[in-house]
Amino acid sequence: LEPSHSRWNTPVFVIRKKSGKWRLLQDLRQINEVLATMGALQPGLPALTVIPMNWPIIIIDLENCFFTIPLHADDKERFAFSVPSVNHPEPSKHYHWNVLLQGMKNSPTICQWFVAQALSPVQEKHPEGYYYHYMDDILLAAPSDDMLSAMQSDTLASLEQYGLVVSPEKVQRVQPWFYPDMKIFEQKIMPQPLTLKVMDTMTLNDLQQLLGAINWLRPILGITMEELHPLFELL
């Protein structure tokens, strides 16, 4: 964040999490309505079953991916907000974001594109290896430990060059490896346990969570979007 004199202004709320920490939530609905939708660059999870058995694997998790991707200077002022003072003893403080922010509808697409740009030169350097990336999760696989070590070193250097930060405590080097909703072993891959809650009376939020869970399982179970269409119509 940085101080701003932008004529733009959107509501903000502070919400307390279960952990006791606080989350800043900015209401971007009106901004999202006028933004051109970029659409998803990646329609689903990578097909992990093509990774050869017994290949060594490393999974890298990016820390606060959105907040490490800079906004273009011409766009910063459009994401401004004000923080009023308690009992109004002084003027409100006005800020705008200088990084990609959560809640903007194109943030996931921009994040996918930006991380792909960082990984592209490394993929070209190591064509024998496997590079899978989904949002802020990156999987590296190679036929040997030496090649995997070289891939990891080059990947970390390229990510740092693009300003992306790796969570050291979330780098996975031994099995089982956990990738989004999947559990990977040297000789098998299986989905992580998932609970589907179906009740006689469901709220809109309950239905959204149920359809989200079914959508994750869709490629594994062979369910088509046409078969899910009647459920999505309920939304």
C-alpha positions in Angstrom: 0.0 0.0 0.0 1.0 3.6 -0.5 -0.6 7.0 0.3 -2.9 8.2 -2.5 -4.7 11.2 -3.9 -6.8 9.2 -6.2 -10.4 10.3 -7.0 -11.4 6.6 -6.8 -12.7 5.1 -3.5 -14.1 1.8 -2.5 -15.5 0.5 0.8 -13.2 -1.6 3.1 -14.0 -3.8 6.0 -11.8 -5.5 8.7 -12.8 -9.0 9.5 -11.5 -11.1 12.4 -10.4 -14.6 11.5 -10.8 -17.7 13.7 -7.0 -17.6 14.3 -7.4 -14.2 15.9 -5.7 -12.3 13.0 -7.5 -9.6 11.0 -8.2 -9.5 7.3 -8.7 -6.4 5.3 -11.6 -6.9 2.8 -12.1 -4.4 0.0 -15.5 -4.3 -1.8 -14.5 -4.4 -5.4 -17.9 -5.3 -6.9 -18.4 -2.1 -8.8 -14.9 -2.2 -10.2 -15.3 -5.8 -11.2 -18.5 -5.0 -13.1 -16.6 -2.6 -15.5 -13.5 -4.8 -15.9 -13.2 -6.9 -19.0 -13.2 -10.5 -18.0 -9.9 -12.1 -18.9 -11.1 -15.7 -18.4 -9.1 -18.6 -17.0 -5.8 -19.5 -18.6 -5.8 -22.9 -17.0 -9.2 -24.7 -17.1 -8.3 -27.4 -14.5 -5.7 -29.1 -12.5 -2.6 -30.5 -14.2 -2.7 -34.2 -15.2 -0.3 -35.6 -12.7 -0.7 -39.2 -13.8 1.7 -38.6 -16.8 4.6 -38.2 -14.4 6.7 -41.4 -14.6 6.8 -43.7 -11.5 9.7 -43.3 -9.1 10.8 -39.9 -10.5 12.0 -37.6 -7.7 9.6 -34.7 -7.1 9.8 -31.3 -5.4 6.8 -29.1 -4.7 7.3 -25.4 -4.2 4.7 -23.1 -2.7 4.8 -19.4 -3.4 4.1 -17.0 -0.4 1.4 -14.4 -0.8 1.6 -14.7 -4.6 -0.8 -11.8 -5.3 1.0 -9.4 -3.1 4.3 -9.9 -4.9 3.0 -9.1 -8.3 3.2 -5.3 -9.0 0.3 -3.4 -10.6 1.0 -1.2 -13.6 1.5 2.4 -12.5 -1.5 3.6 -14.6 -3.8 1.1 -12.7 -2.8 1.7 -9.1 -5.1 4.7 -8.4 -8.2 2.7 -9.5 -7.9 0.5 -6.4 -7.9 3.2 -3.7 -9.7 3.2 -0.4 -10.1 5.4 2.7 -9.5 4.7 6.3 -11.5 7.0 8.6 -10.1 8.1 12.0 -11.9 7.1 15.2 -14.3 9.9 16.3 -13.0 12.0 13.3 -10.3 14.0 15.1 -8.3 14.1 11.8 -8.9 13.6 8.0 -9.3 10.1 6.7 -6.2 8.5 5.3 -6.3 7.5 1.6 -4.3 4.6 0.1 -4.1 2.6 -3.0 -2.6 -0.8 -3.8 0.7 -1.1 -5.8 0.4 -4.9 -6.0 -2.2 -7.4 -7.3 -5.0 -7.5 -4.8 -7.4 -10.2 -3.7 -11.0 -9.8 -4.7 -10.3 -8.3 -8.2 -11.8 -10.8 -10.6 -8.8 -10.9 -13.0 -6.2 -11.4 -10.2 -6.1 -15.3 -10.5 -5.6 -15.0 -14.3 -2.8 -12.4 -14.0 -1.2 -14.5 -11.3 -1.2 -17.6 -13.5 0.3 -15.6 -16.4 3.0 -13.9 -14.3 4.2 -17.2 -12.7 4.2 -18.9 -16.1 6.5 -16.1 -17.4 8.9 -16.7 -14.5 9.0 -20.5 -15.2 9.2 -20.3 -19.0 13.0 -19.8 -19.4 13.7 -22.6 -16.9 11.4 -25.0 -18.7 13.3 -24.3 -22.0 16.6 -25.0 -20.2 15.4 -28.3 -18.8 13.1 -29.9 -21.5 13.5 -33.4 -20.1 11.9 -32.5 -16.8 8.3 -31.9 -15.8 7.1 -28.4 -14.7 3.6 -28.2 -13.4 2.2 -25.0 -11.9 -1.3 -24.2 -10.7 -1.7 -20.7 -9.2 0.9 -20.6 -6.5 1.8 -24.3 -6.4 4.8 -25.5 -8.5 5.7 -29.1 -9.0 9.1 -30.2 -10.4 9.9 -33.8 -11.5 13.0 -35.2 -13.2 14.5 -38.6 -14.0 17.4 -38.1 -11.6 18.1 -36.3 -8.3 20.9 -34.3 -10.0 18.7 -33.0 -12.7 15.9 -32.2 -10.2 18.5 -30.3 -8.0 19.5 -28.2 -11.1 15.9 -27.5 -12.0 15.1 -26.4 -8.4 18.1 -24.1 -8.3 17.3 -22.5 -11.7 13.6 -22.2 -10.7 14.3 -20.4 -7.4 16.7 -18.0 -9.2 14.1 -17.2 -11.8 11.3 -16.7 -9.3 13.5 -14.4 -7.2 14.3 -12.4 -10.4 10.5 -11.8 -10.9 10.1 -10.8 -7.3 8.2 -14.0 -6.3 8.8 -15.3 -2.8 9.0 -19.0 -1.9 7.8 -20.3 1.5 10.8 -22.4 2.7 8.7 -24.3 5.3 6.3 -25.4 2.5 8.9 -26.9 0.1 8.1 -30.6 -0.1 11.0 -33.0 -0.9 9.8 -36.4 0.3 6.7 -38.4 -0.2 3.8 -38.2 0.2 3.7 -34.9 -1.7 0.6 -32.8 -1.4 -0.5 -30.9 -4.5 -3.9 -29.1 -4.8 -6.4 -31.8 -3.6 -4.0 -34.6 -4.6 -1.7 -36.9 -2.6 1.3 -38.2 -4.6 3.5 -41.2 -3.9 6.4 -42.6 -5.9 4.1 -45.2 -7.6 0.6 -43.9 -7.2 -1.5 -40.7 -7.1 -4.7 -40.4 -5.1 -7.2 -37.6 -4.3 -7.0 -36.2 -0.8 -10.0 -37.0 1.5 -13.0 -34.9 0.6 -16.3 -34.6 2.4 -19.4 -33.8 0.4 -22.1 -32.3 2.7 -25.6 -32.8 1.3 -28.6 -31.6 3.4 -32.3 -31.5 2.9 -32.2 -27.7 3.1 -29.2 -26.0 1.7 -28.3 -22.3 1.6 -26.7 -20.7 -1.4 -23.3 -20.9 0.3 -23.8 -24.6 1.1 -24.6 -25.3 -2.6 -21.6 -23.3 -3.8 -19.3 -25.3 -1.6 -20.8 -28.6 -2.7 -20.5 -27.7 -6.4 -17.0 -26.5 -5.9 -16.0 -29.9 -4.3 -17.8 -31.8 -7.1 -16.0 -29.7 -9.7 -12.6 -30.6 -8.2 -13.5 -34.3 -8.5 -14.9 -34.0 -12.0 -11.7 -34.9 -13.9 -11.1 -37.9 -11.6 -14.6 -39.3 -11.8 -15.1 -38.5 -15.5 -18.1 -36.2 -14.9 -18.8 -33.8 -17.8 -19.8 -30.2 -17.5 -23.0 -31.0 -19.3 -23.9 -33.5 -16.5 -23.3 -30.7 -13.9 -25.2 -28.1 -15.8 -28.6 -28.7 -14.0 -26.8 -28.2 -10.6 -25.1 -25.0 -11.7 -28.5 -23.7 -12.9 -29.6 -23.8 -9.2 -27.2 -21.0 -8.5 
